[in-house]
Each structure stands twice: as C-alpha cells, then as structure tokens.
Amino acid sequence: MQTLGFIGSGNMGSAIARLAVGAGMEVIVSNSRGPESLADLVAELGPSASAGTAEEAIRDSDAVVLSVPLLAVRDIPVDQLGEKLILDTSNYYPYRDGRVPVLDDNSLTTGELVRNWLGGARVVKAFSNILAHHIPQLARPAGAPDRTALPVASDDPAARREAAAILDRLGFDVVDAGDLAEAWRFEPESAGYTRIYLADEKTPDEQLMSSTAGPTSVDQVKARLDSAVRVETSERKF
C-alpha cells in the first residue's frame, strides 16, 4: 500500500489527502503547528491517516505532497529528503510572499526555485494550477469519459512518470509538460492556470473560490500549454 506524506494540511493538502485515502492509500499529514493540531483532520480521514512531524511525513512515506506557502519551503528539513519524490503544489504570489528577484526577472520558474531549495529531492510540479475545491469535483475513475487532466513538470523524466501514476490513482489524467523550466506555462495568470478548470471561464475573480469546476481533457490542457505566453512576473499582482 503506497503512503503519501503531506507537508502542509491546508485546503490543498487536505483535498489531496482525502483523494488518497479514497484511493486506498495511507497518508501522514503534518503542518507547522504540530501533530496535535491535526486531530480533527485525521479523525475525518479515518484509520488510513495519521499525523506526524514533517520529518516523519518524509521518512515514512513513498512520496511527499508539498503544500505550503512558497517561502515556507525553505523551512523543510532538506537533509531528510534524500531522493524522495516531491509533488510540489506551490506558487509565487507577490501579495503574500513579497518580491523574489529571481522570479520577478524570470531567471527561474517557481518549480526551479523550489528544486534548488530542496537539494537532491526529485521535484515534480503538480496540482499547482487547480483550485483546491475543484480537486474533489473533478476526480474521476480511470477510463471515465469526462476525466480531467493535470500537467506535471520535472527535470527527472522518471519522476514525472511516477507522479503521473500517483495522479492517475487519485483520479486524474496527466499531461507531461516537460522540464521545470517550462512550468511557467501553468503558473499564475498563465493560459494553463486555474480558469481552464472552470465550468464558466467568465466567472468573476471574486467568485472563484465558490466556482463550479468543469472537466478539462488532455487535449484541452495541451492546447492551453502550447498557447501560453510567459507572464511578466515582475508585473504580477496576485
């Protein structure tokens, strides 16, 4: 039975953890407040879930879902990671993170920066371009005609394949978006970011957090990634 560790248990981490438990996986959840703060979430997830420290979530898992604010990535116990597979959901939001020069001048994508911070870990950008509440709305069994696709990017092709197998088990098809240098195609405000999963893409910004999702196929995601134009990150407000 595969085990997913979670560093970060907010809306995104919790949504993915629920899918993992539903798919018959074990989960170990952690956050910055300590295992005792996760009692309610663990009780909800059931006997396949446990709470631990970040170190325990890394040590005792087959792969780790990283779902924390971008700058908090620097607090991850890197010496514990080794070559662990990391599913990185993080994004750069200047209103929250402040300005990060190497992202503002497009020297690096967010995924490349996280890779650099995490040393030798095998970082795969995944679940970073979809709203948390759309994840349970769109997950479908393998072979479902209305299955939704998510892009993944990594500098390690084997890691991309391993991540794709996990996403498939969680209920999603996968589009291989290439190396982390190409992950800008589904970063915030790009053609491949969040709105592609809306039932109504004209939904106003202020209604996004209560919006309804619409299935988005592999071909639709590929088309958006191919049509993407790199956003000038220095001008990004959100």
N, C-alpha and C positions, 0 to 999 in steps of 0.2 A: 504494500500500500504506500503510495507516494505521499510525502509530507511536504507541505508548504509552510515556510516561516514567513511571518509578517513583521516588518519594522514600520510601525505606523498603523494605527487602527481607527482612523477617521472614516469619513464616508466612503472613500475609495477602497481603502484596505478592508473595511468591513464588508463592502459589496462583493469583493472578490473572494473573501473568506467564506461567505455564505454559499457562493457557487462551488467552491472547493469541497465543502462539507457535503453539499448536494451531489457532487460527483464521486463521493466515496473516498475522499482524501482526508488525511489527518492535517490539522492546522495548529500552528503555535503562534499566538498573537503576542505582540509586545508593543509598548509605547514608551514615551519619555516619563510617564508618571508612575510606572511600576506595575507589576503583575496584579496587585490587589485592586487596581482601578479598573481592571478588565473583567471583573466577576460577572457583571450583567451580560456582557457580550459572550463570554464563554458559556454561560448558562443558556443563552439563546441558541448558540451554535450546537450545543449538545455534546455527547460523550466523545466525539472525534476531535474536539477542540481543547486546548489548554493554553494557559497564559504563562509567559516567561519573560526573562530579560532579553534584550537584543542579542546578547552573546548566546543565550540558549536557543533563541529562534534561528540563529545562524548555524550553530553547532549541530542541532538535532534535526535539520531539515535537508531535503534534497535540492530545494531551490528557495530563494527568498524573494518576496514581493516587497519592494522598497517604495513606501508611500508616505513620505514626509515632505515638508517644505524644503525647497531647494537648498538653502544654506544649512539646514539641519543635516544634510548628507555628510557634512564634514565631521559630525559627531559620531558617525558609525564606527564601531570598533574594527578598523580595516585589518588589523593584524589577525583577526579571527576568520576573515573571509576566504583566504586561500584562492582557489579557482572556482569558488561557488558560483552557480548560475544566479544572476540577479535580474529580476524583472523590474525595471525602473519606470515608475509612473510619473516622475517629477517633471515640472515645467518651470520656466522662468517668468515670474510676474513682478515687474519692477515696483508696482504699488505695494507689494508685500515684501519683496526681497531686497529692495534698494537697487542701485545700479551696479551691474557686474561688467567691467570694461571689456573682457574678452568675449562676452556675449553681445554687448552693445555694438562692437565693431565687427561682429560676425566672424571673428577669428576661429571660434568654436561653436558647435551646436551645444545645446544643453546636455545631450547624451554624451558628447565627447568630454565635457567638463566633469560630469559625474564619473565617467570611466577613469579620468585622470585622478580624481579624488579617491577612488576605490582601489587603486593599485592593480593587482593582478586578477581581480574578480572579472568574470565573464558577464559584462553588462549588456542586457538586451532592452532596448526602449520598447515598452509595451503598455497598453491601457492608458497611455498619456494623452490620447486625443479624443476621449469619450467622457461624457459627464457621468459621475458615479451613479446617479439614479437611473441612467439609461442602461447600465450593465444588466441588471436583472430583467429589464423589459425586453432586451434583445437576445439574451442567451437562448439557444435552441439546440436540440439533439443533433448529432451528426446526420447529415442527409436531409435535414428539413429544407423544404424549398425556399423558405424565407430566412435562411440563416444569414447572419451579419458577419462581415469580415473586419478584422482589425489589422493595421500594419505593425510590423516589428522591424527593428533595425539593430544591427550589431556588427562589430568588426570581426566577429567569430562566426563563420557560417554554421559550424556545428551547434553553437549556442542558439542561433536563430532556429535551427531545426528542433532543438529540444524545447525551446519556448513555444514553438508552433504546436508541438504535441500537447503541451500543457493547456494552451488556449483552446485547442480542439476539445480536450476533455472538459473544459469549463463551459463550452457551448458556442465557440466562435471559429469561423474560418479565418485564415491568415493570408495577408499579402506581405511578401518579402520585399521590404523597402531598401535593402542593401545595407551599406555601412552606416555607422553613426554620423558620418559627415553628411549623409543625405537625410537625416532625421528632421531637418528644418522643414521638410515638405509637410509634416503633420504637427509642427509646433503651433503655439497660439497665434491666431489671426491668419493662419495659412489656409490654403484650399482644403487641406486634409484634416482640419481640426474641428471637432465637436458638431458643427452645424450640419455636417454630412449625415449625421445620425438623427436629425430631427424629422418628425413626420411632416412638419411645416417649416421649411427653411426661412420663412419670412417672420418667424416668431421674434418679437422684440427682445432685446437684450435683457430687459428687466423681468422677463417671463421665462428665461432659460432654465432656471432651477426648478420650475414646476412643469416643464415642457414634456410633451409626449414624444417618444422615440419612434423612428420608422426604420424597418430593415434596410440594410445597405449591403449590396453584394460585393463579391470580389472585384468584378469588372468596374463597378461604380467607384470603389476605393482606388483601384489602379488609375482610373481616368482622372480622379482628383489629384492624386500624387503627381501624375505626369504633367498636369496643367499648372501645378503650383509655381508661384513666383516668390522668391525669398523675401520675406518681410524685413524691412529695415528695423532691426531690433532696437536701435537707439531711439526710435520714434514710438515704440510700443508703449502704450499706457496701461494695459491690463495684463 
